[in-house]
């Protein structure tokens, strides 16, 4: 169970890094045209990215505890 939790944590961090990289390079590659209104897209991208990082951090912290809780529940059911 601990192997799965560490793999999930590593995959979530890898996914977040890849997302950040693609967002950063995509925003730099397409500069805004003059006279176009972009709205608050960079703000929403930042909010989404920060939310994803927060979820990944909580998942990394809570995964071992949730795994132990699951194992205890399954051992009680098996008795």
N, CA, C and O atoms as a Tinker XYZ file with bonds, in Angstrom:
   316  protein
     1  N      0.823000   -1.189000    0.000000    73     2
     2  CA     0.000000    0.000000    0.000000    64     1     3
     3  C      0.872000    1.259000    0.000000    63     2     4     5
     4  O      0.548000    2.255000   -0.647000    81     3
     5  N      1.976000    1.194000    0.733000    73     3     6
     6  CA     2.851000    2.361000    0.799000    64     5     7
     7  C      3.520000    2.620000   -0.550000    63     6     8     9
     8  O      3.795000    3.766000   -0.905000    81     7
     9  N      3.781000    1.540000   -1.303000    73     7    10
    10  CA     4.375000    1.717000   -2.631000    64     9    11
    11  C      3.406000    2.458000   -3.547000    63    10    12    13
    12  O      3.803000    3.345000   -4.302000    81    11
    13  N      2.143000    2.088000   -3.469000    73    11    14
    14  CA     1.135000    2.729000   -4.303000    64    13    15
    15  C      1.002000    4.195000   -3.927000    63    14    16    17
    16  O      0.890000    5.057000   -4.800000    81    15
    17  N      1.013000    4.482000   -2.620000    73    15    18
    18  CA     0.893000    5.865000   -2.166000    64    17    19
    19  C      2.077000    6.701000   -2.643000    63    18    20    21
    20  O      1.895000    7.840000   -3.074000    81    19
    21  N      3.273000    6.155000   -2.571000    73    19    22
    22  CA     4.438000    6.925000   -3.015000    64    21    23
    23  C      4.426000    7.114000   -4.526000    63    22    24    25
    24  O      4.847000    8.159000   -5.022000    81    23
    25  N      3.945000    6.109000   -5.269000    73    23    26
    26  CA     3.849000    6.253000   -6.721000    64    25    27
    27  C      2.809000    7.302000   -7.084000    63    26    28    29
    28  O      3.025000    8.097000   -7.999000    81    27
    29  N      1.673000    7.312000   -6.371000    73    27    30
    30  CA     0.648000    8.314000   -6.641000    64    29    31
    31  C      1.160000    9.713000   -6.337000    63    30    32    33
    32  O      0.900000   10.650000   -7.092000    81    31
    33  N      1.884000    9.858000   -5.240000    73    31    34
    34  CA     2.428000   11.170000   -4.893000    64    33    35
    35  C      3.443000   11.624000   -5.939000    63    34    36    37
    36  O      3.445000   12.787000   -6.343000    81    35
    37  N      4.292000   10.720000   -6.370000    73    35    38
    38  CA     5.289000   11.066000   -7.376000    64    37    39
    39  C      4.620000   11.418000   -8.702000    63    38    40    41
    40  O      5.039000   12.354000   -9.383000    81    39
    41  N      3.585000   10.669000   -9.067000    73    39    42
    42  CA     2.876000   10.963000  -10.315000    64    41    43
    43  C      2.152000   12.293000  -10.253000    63    42    44    45
    44  O      2.115000   13.028000  -11.240000    81    43
    45  N      1.573000   12.613000   -9.096000    73    43    46
    46  CA     0.869000   13.888000   -8.991000    64    45    47
    47  C      1.850000   15.056000   -9.080000    63    46    48    49
    48  O      1.541000   16.069000   -9.707000    81    47
    49  N      3.009000   14.934000   -8.473000    73    47    50
    50  CA     4.017000   15.992000   -8.566000    64    49    51
    51  C      4.519000   16.110000   -9.999000    63    50    52    53
    52  O      4.702000   17.218000  -10.504000    81    51
    53  N      4.742000   14.982000  -10.653000    73    51    54
    54  CA     5.181000   15.005000  -12.043000    64    53    55
    55  C      4.129000   15.650000  -12.935000    63    54    56    57
    56  O      4.464000   16.441000  -13.817000    81    55
    57  N      2.867000   15.320000  -12.714000    73    55    58
    58  CA     1.784000   15.902000  -13.493000    64    57    59
    59  C      1.715000   17.409000  -13.280000    63    58    60    61
    60  O      1.525000   18.158000  -14.237000    81    59
    61  N      1.867000   17.859000  -12.047000    73    59    62
    62  CA     1.823000   19.293000  -11.769000    64    61    63
    63  C      2.991000   20.026000  -12.425000    63    62    64    65
    64  O      2.816000   21.120000  -12.961000    81    63
    65  N      4.172000   19.431000  -12.384000    73    63    66
    66  CA     5.332000   20.065000  -13.018000    64    65    67
    67  C      5.147000   20.149000  -14.528000    63    66    68    69
    68  O      5.477000   21.165000  -15.141000    81    67
    69  N      4.621000   19.084000  -15.129000    73    67    70
    70  CA     4.393000   19.099000  -16.571000    64    69    71
    71  C      3.341000   20.138000  -16.932000    63    70    72    73
    72  O      3.492000   20.854000  -17.922000    81    71
    73  N      2.275000   20.228000  -16.138000    73    71    74
    74  CA     1.233000   21.219000  -16.396000    64    73    75
    75  C      1.795000   22.625000  -16.301000    63    74    76    77
    76  O      1.524000   23.466000  -17.158000    81    75
    77  N      2.566000   22.880000  -15.276000    73    75    78
    78  CA     3.167000   24.201000  -15.104000    64    77    79
    79  C      4.077000   24.539000  -16.283000    63    78    80    81
    80  O      4.058000   25.660000  -16.791000    81    79
    81  N      4.870000   23.566000  -16.712000    73    79    82
    82  CA     5.782000   23.798000  -17.831000    64    81    83
    83  C      5.013000   24.140000  -19.106000    63    82    84    85
    84  O      5.352000   25.099000  -19.800000    81    83
    85  N      3.982000   23.360000  -19.412000    73    83    86
    86  CA     3.218000   23.613000  -20.636000    64    85    87
    87  C      2.463000   24.933000  -20.565000    63    86    88    89
    88  O      2.346000   25.630000  -21.573000    81    87
    89  N      1.952000   25.283000  -19.400000    73    87    90
    90  CA     1.270000   26.568000  -19.268000    64    89    91
    91  C      2.250000   27.727000  -19.415000    63    90    92    93
    92  O      1.952000   28.723000  -20.075000    81    91
    93  N      3.416000   27.590000  -18.797000    73    91    94
    94  CA     4.404000   28.670000  -18.867000    64    93    95
    95  C      4.912000   28.862000  -20.292000    63    94    96    97
    96  O      5.024000   29.995000  -20.760000    81    95
    97  N      5.219000   27.777000  -20.979000    73    95    98
    98  CA     5.721000   27.908000  -22.337000    64    97    99
    99  C      4.618000   28.338000  -23.298000    63    98   100   101
   100  O      4.886000   29.071000  -24.250000    81    99
   101  N      3.399000   27.900000  -23.068000    73    99   102
   102  CA     2.291000   28.284000  -23.938000    64   101   103
   103  C      1.953000   29.756000  -23.825000    63   102   104   105
   104  O      1.638000   30.395000  -24.829000    81   103
   105  N      2.012000   30.304000  -22.628000    73   103   106
   106  CA     1.715000   31.718000  -22.449000    64   105   107
   107  C      2.809000   32.605000  -23.041000    63   106   108   109
   108  O      2.522000   33.693000  -23.540000    81   107
   109  N      4.054000   32.150000  -22.989000    73   107   110
   110  CA     5.148000   32.935000  -23.558000    64   109   111
   111  C      5.161000   32.833000  -25.084000    63   110   112   113
   112  O      5.549000   33.782000  -25.765000    81   111
   113  N      4.741000   31.693000  -25.623000    73   111   114
   114  CA     4.798000   31.488000  -27.063000    64   113   115
   115  C      3.724000   32.280000  -27.800000    63   114   116   117
   116  O      3.898000   32.606000  -28.974000    81   115
   117  N      2.628000   32.591000  -27.138000    73   115   118
   118  CA     1.528000   33.308000  -27.770000    64   117   119
   119  C      1.309000   34.654000  -27.083000    63   118   120   121
   120  O      0.410000   34.778000  -26.251000    81   119
   121  N      2.110000   35.657000  -27.415000    73   119   122
   122  CA     1.916000   36.969000  -26.784000    64   121   123
   123  C      0.587000   37.575000  -27.240000    63   122   124   125
   124  O      0.119000   37.281000  -28.340000    81   123
   125  N     -0.016000   38.408000  -26.415000    73   123   126
   126  CA    -1.306000   38.995000  -26.795000    64   125   127
   127  C     -1.157000   39.953000  -27.971000    63   126   128   129
   128  O     -0.156000   40.660000  -28.091000    81   127
   129  N     -2.168000   39.964000  -28.834000    73   127   130
   130  CA    -2.174000   40.877000  -29.966000    64   129   131
   131  C     -2.634000   42.247000  -29.481000    63   130   132   133
   132  O     -3.379000   42.364000  -28.509000    81   131
   133  N     -2.179000   43.264000  -30.172000    73   131   134
   134  CA    -2.577000   44.617000  -29.789000    64   133   135
   135  C     -4.071000   44.795000  -30.019000    63   134   136   137
   136  O     -4.605000   44.370000  -31.044000    81   135
   137  N     -4.728000   45.413000  -29.081000    73   135   138
   138  CA    -6.138000   45.698000  -29.200000    64   137   139
   139  C     -7.044000   44.546000  -28.793000    63   138   140   141
   140  O     -8.263000   44.713000  -28.760000    81   139
   141  N     -6.486000   43.391000  -28.485000    73   139   142
   142  CA    -7.349000   42.283000  -28.070000    64   141   143
   143  C     -7.503000   42.305000  -26.553000    63   142   144   145
   144  O     -6.570000   42.619000  -25.814000    81   143
   145  N     -8.693000   41.967000  -26.126000    73   143   146
   146  CA    -8.943000   41.902000  -24.695000    64   145   147
   147  C     -8.783000   40.463000  -24.252000    63   146   148   149
   148  O     -9.474000   39.571000  -24.744000    81   147
   149  N     -7.878000   40.242000  -23.331000    73   147   150
   150  CA    -7.616000   38.894000  -22.860000    64   149   151
   151  C     -8.416000   38.563000  -21.615000    63   150   152   153
   152  O     -8.547000   37.391000  -21.262000    81   151
   153  N     -8.940000   39.548000  -20.959000    73   151   154
   154  CA    -9.630000   39.276000  -19.710000    64   153   155
   155  C     -8.639000   38.953000  -18.607000    63   154   156   157
   156  O     -7.515000   39.456000  -18.601000    81   155
   157  N     -9.052000   38.129000  -17.693000    73   155   158
   158  CA    -8.210000   37.780000  -16.556000    64   157   159
   159  C     -7.747000   36.332000  -16.655000    63   158   160   161
   160  O     -7.755000   35.608000  -15.660000    81   159
   161  N     -7.343000   35.907000  -17.848000    73   159   162
   162  CA    -6.928000   34.523000  -18.047000    64   161   163
   163  C     -5.713000   34.160000  -17.189000    63   162   164   165
   164  O     -5.736000   33.107000  -16.552000    81   163
   165  N     -4.652000   34.978000  -17.139000    73   163   166
   166  CA    -3.523000   34.598000  -16.285000    64   165   167
   167  C     -3.914000   34.436000  -14.816000    63   166   168   169
   168  O     -3.354000   33.593000  -14.115000    81   167
   169  N     -4.860000   35.229000  -14.354000    73   167   170
   170  CA    -5.326000   35.082000  -12.971000    64   169   171
   171  C     -6.006000   33.750000  -12.741000    63   170   172   173
   172  O     -5.777000   33.102000  -11.719000    81   171
   173  N     -6.843000   33.333000  -13.685000    73   171   174
   174  CA    -7.532000   32.046000  -13.548000    64   173   175
   175  C     -6.564000   30.887000  -13.670000    63   174   176   177
   176  O     -6.715000   29.869000  -12.995000    81   175
   177  N     -5.574000   31.040000  -14.529000    73   175   178
   178  CA    -4.567000   29.989000  -14.648000    64   177   179
   179  C     -3.806000   29.854000  -13.331000    63   178   180   181
   180  O     -3.545000   28.741000  -12.874000    81   179
   181  N     -3.452000   30.976000  -12.726000    73   179   182
   182  CA    -2.732000   30.935000  -11.459000    64   181   183
   183  C     -3.591000   30.328000  -10.357000    63   182   184   185
   184  O     -3.091000   29.536000   -9.559000    81   183
   185  N     -4.859000   30.679000  -10.296000    73   183   186
   186  CA    -5.755000   30.103000   -9.282000    64   185   187
   187  C     -5.878000   28.599000   -9.471000    63   186   188   189
   188  O     -5.833000   27.843000   -8.501000    81   187
   189  N     -6.034000   28.161000  -10.721000    73   187   190
   190  CA    -6.156000   26.729000  -10.997000    64   189   191
   191  C     -4.878000   25.996000  -10.633000    63   190   192   193
   192  O     -4.923000   24.923000  -10.032000    81   191
   193  N     -3.754000   26.561000  -10.989000    73   191   194
   194  CA    -2.467000   25.935000  -10.681000    64   193   195
   195  C     -2.231000   25.868000   -9.180000    63   194   196   197
   196  O     -1.772000   24.845000   -8.672000    81   195
   197  N     -2.536000   26.932000   -8.470000    73   195   198
   198  CA    -2.354000   26.926000   -7.020000    64   197   199
   199  C     -3.289000   25.920000   -6.355000    63   198   200   201
   200  O     -2.905000   25.264000   -5.387000    81   199
   201  N     -4.511000   25.795000   -6.867000    73   199   202
   202  CA    -5.450000   24.816000   -6.319000    64   201   203
   203  C     -4.944000   23.397000   -6.543000    63   202   204   205
   204  O     -5.034000   22.549000   -5.655000    81   203
   205  N     -4.412000   23.145000   -7.730000    73   203   206
   206  CA    -3.881000   21.811000   -8.023000    64   205   207
   207  C     -2.685000   21.487000   -7.135000    63   206   208   209
   208  O     -2.548000   20.353000   -6.675000    81   207
   209  N     -1.825000   22.458000   -6.890000    73   207   210
   210  CA    -0.678000   22.244000   -6.005000    64   209   211
   211  C     -1.144000   21.986000   -4.579000    63   210   212   213
   212  O     -0.590000   21.132000   -3.886000    81   211
   213  N     -2.153000   22.715000   -4.145000    73   211   214
   214  CA    -2.691000   22.509000   -2.798000    64   213   215
   215  C     -3.278000   21.105000   -2.658000    63   214   216   217
   216  O     -3.053000   20.439000   -1.648000    81   215
   217  N     -4.021000   20.654000   -3.652000    73   215   218
   218  CA    -4.602000   19.311000   -3.615000    64   217   219
   219  C     -3.502000   18.259000   -3.621000    63   218   220   221
   220  O     -3.592000   17.276000   -2.885000    81   219
   221  N     -2.476000   18.439000   -4.427000    73   219   222
   222  CA    -1.372000   17.480000   -4.466000    64   221   223
   223  C     -0.632000   17.431000   -3.130000    63   222   224   225
   224  O     -0.234000   16.359000   -2.674000    81   223
   225  N     -0.450000   18.589000   -2.510000    73   223   226
   226  CA     0.197000   18.614000   -1.197000    64   225   227
   227  C     -0.628000   17.909000   -0.136000    63   226   228   229
   228  O     -0.095000   17.140000    0.665000    81   227
   229  N     -1.924000   18.169000   -0.130000    73   227   230
   230  CA    -2.800000   17.488000    0.829000    64   229   231
   231  C     -2.845000   15.989000    0.564000    63   230   232   233
   232  O     -2.872000   15.191000    1.501000    81   231
   233  N     -2.852000   15.604000   -0.706000    73   231   234
   234  CA    -2.849000   14.191000   -1.048000    64   233   235
   235  C     -1.566000   13.525000   -0.575000    63   234   236   237
   236  O     -1.598000   12.408000   -0.059000    81   235
   237  N     -0.453000   14.195000   -0.747000    73   235   238
   238  CA     0.828000   13.622000   -0.309000    64   237   239
   239  C      0.865000   13.451000    1.200000    63   238   240   241
   240  O      1.445000   12.487000    1.699000    81   239
   241  N      0.257000   14.370000    1.929000    73   239   242
   242  CA     0.248000   14.285000    3.391000    64   241   243
   243  C     -0.769000   13.256000    3.876000    63   242   244   245
   244  O     -0.482000   12.496000    4.801000    81   243
   245  N     -1.956000   13.222000    3.265000    73   243   246
   246  CA    -3.048000   12.396000    3.769000    64   245   247
   247  C     -3.017000   10.962000    3.260000    63   246   248   249
   248  O     -3.672000   10.103000    3.849000    81   247
   249  N     -2.288000   10.670000    2.197000    73   247   250
   250  CA    -2.303000    9.330000    1.616000    64   249   251
   251  C     -1.879000    8.239000    2.597000    63   250   252   253
   252  O     -2.567000    7.222000    2.682000    81   251
   253  N     -0.781000    8.396000    3.344000    73   251   254
   254  CA    -0.422000    7.331000    4.299000    64   253   255
   255  C     -1.489000    7.125000    5.377000    63   254   256   257
   256  O     -1.786000    5.988000    5.744000    81   255
   257  N     -2.059000    8.203000    5.876000    73   255   258
   258  CA    -3.088000    8.069000    6.911000    64   257   259
   259  C     -4.334000    7.387000    6.355000    63   258   260   261
   260  O     -4.931000    6.541000    7.021000    81   259
   261  N     -4.725000    7.752000    5.140000    73   259   262
   262  CA    -5.895000    7.118000    4.534000    64   261   263
   263  C     -5.626000    5.649000    4.222000    63   262   264   265
   264  O     -6.527000    4.817000    4.334000    81   263
   265  N     -4.408000    5.328000    3.836000    73   263   266
   266  CA    -4.043000    3.924000    3.586000    64   265   267
   267  C     -4.123000    3.100000    4.851000    63   266   268   269
   268  O     -4.639000    1.983000    4.831000    81   267
   269  N     -3.617000    3.636000    5.962000    73   267   270
   270  CA    -3.704000    2.933000    7.247000    64   269   271
   271  C     -5.154000    2.770000    7.676000    63   270   272   273
   272  O     -5.539000    1.715000    8.179000    81   271
   273  N     -5.953000    3.803000    7.480000    73   271   274
   274  CA    -7.368000    3.735000    7.837000    64   273   275
   275  C     -8.074000    2.655000    7.020000    63   274   276   277
   276  O     -8.900000    1.916000    7.557000    81   275
   277  N     -7.761000    2.555000    5.742000    73   275   278
   278  CA    -8.346000    1.527000    4.887000    64   277   279
   279  C     -7.935000    0.131000    5.335000    63   278   280   281
   280  O     -8.765000   -0.776000    5.391000    81   279
   281  N     -6.658000   -0.041000    5.653000    73   279   282
   282  CA    -6.175000   -1.346000    6.105000    64   281   283
   283  C     -6.826000   -1.750000    7.416000    63   282   284   285
   284  O     -7.156000   -2.922000    7.602000    81   283
   285  N     -7.017000   -0.810000    8.324000    73   283   286
   286  CA    -7.687000   -1.141000    9.594000    64   285   287
   287  C     -9.144000   -1.539000    9.351000    63   286   288   289
   288  O     -9.647000   -2.481000    9.962000    81   287
   289  N     -9.805000   -0.824000    8.466000    73   287   290
   290  CA   -11.201000   -1.143000    8.170000    64   289   291
   291  C    -11.315000   -2.524000    7.529000    63   290   292   293
   292  O    -12.220000   -3.289000    7.866000    81   291
   293  N    -10.417000   -2.847000    6.621000    73   291   294
   294  CA   -10.471000   -4.154000    5.963000    64   293   295
   295  C    -10.131000   -5.282000    6.939000    63   294   296   297
   296  O    -10.694000   -6.372000    6.836000    81   295
   297  N     -9.225000   -5.038000    7.879000    73   295   298
   298  CA    -8.892000   -6.083000    8.850000    64   297   299
   299  C    -10.073000   -6.319000    9.801000    63   298   300   301
   300  O    -10.291000   -7.451000   10.231000    81   299
   301  N    -10.829000   -5.282000   10.133000    73   299   302
   302  CA   -12.011000   -5.467000   10.994000    64   301   303
   303  C    -13.113000   -6.220000   10.273000    63   302   304   305
   304  O    -13.828000   -7.015000   10.881000    81   303
   305  N    -13.251000   -5.970000    8.972000    73   303   306
   306  CA   -14.266000   -6.665000    8.188000    64   305   307
   307  C    -13.904000   -8.148000    8.061000    63   306   308   309
   308  O    -14.787000   -9.006000    8.071000    81   307
   309  N    -12.629000   -8.444000    7.943000    73   307   310
   310  CA   -12.180000   -9.819000    7.769000    64   309   311
   311  C    -12.282000  -10.659000    9.035000    63   310   312   313
   312  O    -12.178000  -11.883000    8.956000    81   311
   313  N    -12.478000  -10.057000   10.180000    73   311   314
   314  CA   -12.530000  -10.815000   11.436000    64   313   315
   315  C    -13.834000  -11.469000   11.680000    63   314   316
   316  O    -14.009000  -12.136000   12.699000    81   315
